Amino acid sequence: GIGVLISAAPERDRAVILCVFPGSPAEASGLKSRDAILSVNGEPILTEDGILKTIIRGPEGTEVTLVAQTPGEETRQITLLRSAITSHQPVPYTVLTSPQGKRVGYILLLTLADSTIGEQFSAALQALSVEGPLDGLIIDNTQNGGGTDTVAKSILGVFTSGTLGYFISHEGERALQIRSPEDIQGSQQVPVVVLIGPNTASFGEIISGVLQDLDRAYLIGETTNGNVETLWGYEFEDGSRLWLAHESFRPLNHPESDWEETGLIPDLELPVQWDQFSEKNDPLVQAALNYFDN
């Protein structure tokens, strides 16, 4: 391929680049996160039903021509050479400045399914603090589809510790606990805003909700769909597998809350229009920067 993770945006007849892999043809061409891909070799990137086609991929060394668009700019045509992509999924980050001049870190979390995400997240915090301590941190979970509890704990342990809530099943409950918290350049005290939306799911929802429940983060965006159950896999002799929901999650300080029923409700409701703005111009990011100034 060309080294991008993309998602369908059928309401806008395009695919959106969630992230660009380092050292990839896409990075070399100037493609960035939030750019859109409208067509590939003259063919629409989506089917008539809005399903993402796999036409960007092809034999290594072959050419592929895209029509791409950066938010707020004109479309452009790009020709790239496909190559083998072998790196882990990246954790993009940058430093932003609030209207009052505060240093605010921005980290985009797209998944918790890659075992290196926790380590990359910690490295991002270190890098963001090289030129000075952060006055605030924005965690963008609007595209975070979740992953494993191990990675989720590593993220949560950077901001808090102890018992954070309970996984509930017919057989009882088990605690979500952080026994070995880690402070990275003041991460245990830094103010945090988490951006959420309909694409925030699973442990992406849980880490967002836990930080809100503990008054450790302020949530901005749209109400999530409520998908906080843990799935257990069962293998069958014919090679098939069943993923079955076993547990839901009950927050520590508001045990009456049912996130499966209500989803996560943000502290500030704003529409998620992720593919229509750059990081700096995104209204959710702007609202977060204003929050840190108050």
BELMODA-V524626 format. One record per pair of residues at least 24 apart in sequence whose C-alpha atoms are under 6 Angstrom apart, sorted by the first residue. I is the first residue (numbers start at 1). J is the second residue. D is the distance in whole Angstrom. If there is no record, write none. Layout:
I/J/D
I/J/D
This chain:
1/57/4
1/82/5
1/83/6
2/26/5
2/82/5
3/85/6
8/52/6
10/50/5
14/38/5
34/275/5
35/69/6
35/70/5
36/68/5
36/69/5
37/67/6
37/68/4
38/67/6
38/68/6
39/66/6
39/67/5
40/65/6
40/66/5
41/65/5
71/276/5
71/277/5
98/289/5
102/135/6
103/134/5
103/135/5
104/134/6
104/135/6
104/136/5
104/137/5
105/137/5
105/138/6
106/137/6
106/138/5
107/139/5
108/140/5
109/140/6
109/141/6
109/144/6
110/143/5
110/144/4
111/144/5
111/145/6
111/146/5
112/146/5
112/147/4
112/148/6
112/151/6
113/147/4
113/148/6
118/151/6
118/154/5
118/155/6
136/190/6
136/191/5
136/192/6
137/192/5
138/192/6
138/193/5
138/194/6
139/194/5
140/194/6
140/195/5
141/195/5
141/196/5
142/195/6
142/196/4
142/197/5
142/199/6
142/200/5
143/199/5
143/200/6
144/200/5
144/204/5
145/200/6
145/201/5
145/204/6
146/201/6
146/202/5
146/203/5
146/204/4
157/181/4
157/182/6
158/182/5
158/183/6
159/187/6
159/188/4
164/252/6
165/250/6
165/251/4
165/252/4
166/249/6
166/250/5
167/247/6
167/248/6
167/249/5
168/247/5
168/248/5
168/249/6
169/247/5
192/217/5
193/217/5
193/218/5
193/219/6
194/219/5
195/219/6
195/220/5
195/221/6
196/221/5
197/221/6
197/222/4
197/223/6
197/224/5
198/224/5
198/225/6
201/227/6
202/227/5
202/228/5
219/266/5
219/267/5
220/266/5
220/267/6
220/268/5
221/269/5
221/270/5
221/271/6
221/272/6
222/269/6
222/270/6
222/271/6
223/264/5
223/265/5
224/263/5
224/264/5
225/263/5
226/259/5
226/260/4
226/263/4
227/260/6
